[in-house]
Amino acid sequence: MAEPLVTMEGIDKHFPGVHALDGASFELLPGEVHALLGENGAGKSTLMKILCGVYQPDGGTIRIKGREVHIPNPRAAQELGISIIHQELNLMPHLTVAQNIFIGREVRGRIPFFLDDSRLNDRARELFERLHLDLDPRARVGSLTVARQQMVEIAKAISFDSDVLVMDEPTAALTDTEIEELFRVVRQLREHGVGIVHISHRLEEMKQIADRVTVMRDGRYIATLPIAEAPLPTIINLMVGRTIYEEAPSAPTSGEQEVVLEVRGLQRGRMVRDVSFKLHRGEILGVAGLVGAGRTEVARAIFGADPLESGEVYVHGRKVDIRSPADAVRAGIGYLSEDRKRFGLAITMDVETNIVIASIRRFLAFLGQVNTRATRATAQQFVERLNIKTPSIRQRVRNLSGGNQQKVIIGKWLVADTDILIFDEPTRGIDVGAKSEIYHLLNELAAQGKAIVMISSELPEVLRMSHRIIVMCEGRVTGELNGRDATQESIMTYATMRESLAA
Amino acid sequence: MQLTIPRRMTFVRGGAVQRFLAFAALLVMIVAFSLLSPNFLQFNNIVGILLATAVNGVLALGVTFVIVSGGIDLSIGTVMTLSAVMTGLVATNLGLPIQLAIPAGILTGGLAGMVNGVIIAKLKVPSFIATLGMLNVARGLALVLAGLAPIYFNRTPEFNEAAMSSVTAAVIPGLAIPNVVLVFFLAAIVASLVLSRTVLGRFTFALGSNEEATRLSGVNVDRWKIAVYTVSGLFAGLAGVMIAARLNSAQPSLGVGYELDAIAAAVIGGTSLSGGEGSILGTVIGAFIISTLTNGLRILSVPQEWQTVVTGAIVILAVYLDIVRRRGQQ
């Protein structure tokens, strides 16, 4: 067997409140495409970011071609022959395609410090020719579609002529033809002895391209198998194979229950296109889809955080005009953002303040003074009811774990007493134990008659929690499923239902 | 993937639109003022406008780099003063030749800028705060070094002469554009080349466009940030030498407020305060808009306090137009 290009062993990584990697290991051989699989939050991206010098591990060893190395920054990774296609686009929108690809490796002119952009463009053109890409080196990246930006990112990673190429979900924004193109390039690189790590959620893709798979779960290494010995059910089993947190809730048959929220023909830019759905009392409506399918955008539009171009929102059958989050709260809608720290919490303030802040009017006494006795009592009550682990209600929420922060936000909306709760990725960045508590809480809230929209990228979560599931792709609702009949496969089918290319 | 997705073309870059608007506004202003007052287009008045533009313009050139990189530099006004004082100190108090005093002044500015850059890049202090601190540090140092009083260039009368005389008059008789104005034009050409053609310029745009992406591309972001603030400081130093030469003295209490006029010039000229966009040509036009406006209003006998009000309103208008344009692009 050839000497491995990359060997990672016992890699540990903690983030505040999360144990992202727990003794993870990984091995990459020259000339192989190695699929790295796992659910969201399994630690795949974190592991690869450590390999690429974006994060520093808390423990473990990395060997490149047998030599133990330390990778302090992205530049060091490049020098070791490792390049990465990041999951999020990491481009400079104001610069041209060629300028982006060769940033930091500019073609210099004859005079020191001066650039030779025409030769830069030539080099980019040669690269595109080699890769059979149809891109204009002089186009401003900001003016390209997301798919084309993704191709720029891919071309950039390949332009390093690295021994190791990490692709972190490069296909999420690509059409099938573009994916074919990408795979053709990948096979070409494989023949030249490049080791390729492929992270993707599309399991069918693996069959097409991968030689071996490594499965991760909850930050740990689970198994490595040759693709021939790994049929899909086996892989899924390895990926999911953990105790089920919560029995699927007994579904109240929709239709009998009152429709609490109905949206019709919501429209906003490219991310929200003609979205309509109904939400019943006591129901958990799962919203599934790939990253960037427009789910968060729909939630923000309903909540009044972003203005709608057109469309109607009905609450309890009455049409409401929501122009701001304040309007939404008045109409009885609460939104729990996917990004807790930026949008969900006053992070430097204490638990008490965060719990009462959305309903502060109810706690006002004479001359606008805050009735602190009442706020304290309320905060205390919800800390107990939601089992928030905090030394006191005076604790700053910044110091709580992700799960407990999420519970504080839930507490906030329970105090605000909104009938409709929109949860956007409620368990993102939360450890397994706290997840199960959040699930329990969601079921309890639904049982009490709240209507819940749950946006989630974790398919098992959607499947376990939802009474009904709508699936989005490219800003449209592409399918609706009954929670009981839905499977990962059926959701994925709808989630990848792209518009025909002719459109 | 041949043409599977229609490529969206942008025929005109965003900044170019703003630049064109600014240039059109400048022309309209010139026409309006010359119709309203016969004195406006007098050669002497035009020289007055040029002189008023030169110092502010050089400051604006430097701060354009910083703003394009996504930062801000509030210290340029007082760093200019500190550099002027340093020039005076070397020429008058130490009695050294002016040929040494000029580089001393410019390098003082560069040093102050480099300190800004180190504080911002290495200590991660936000540029607004770091340069606000430097504003006061430089102001205080200027007063300390000058001993609270102006320094006059008594020993080096050739300094002021060189600034106010004109090499163009020698070539084309009658076209007496003061040398200090020519220095501004020369500085603008250099700045333009650096921003659009050199490695430094490329990274300045890259930083302002997406700093994290630049870092992940393996670029030593800290080093280039420090370079950007050093450039801003060097231009402030040059402005200091120019204002000292014009006034034939270093006035240590001057300087506060200059930074805002310079930032305004850059913004009016289409430099985006959120970074990644901007041009030297735009900044030069912006600087001329401010000085032309001030000059024209003065000729029309509008009181000074109202001139300030109008300049402020123009800046808000320029930024608002920029925001409207951006919204249209999305």
Interface residues (C-beta under 8 A of the other chain):
Chain A: V54 N73 P74 R75 A77 Q78 H86 N90 L91 M92 P93 H94 L95 Q99 I103 G104 E106 R108 G109 F113 F114 L115 L133 D134 D136 A139 R140 S143 L144 T145 A147 R148 M151 K156 T175 T177 E178 E181 G269 L501
Chain B: M1 Q2 L3 T4 I5 R7 R8 M9 T10 R13 L193 R197 T198 V199 L200 G201 R202 F205 A206 G208 S209 N210 E212 A213 T214 R215 L216 S217 G218 V219 N220 G276 E277 Q330
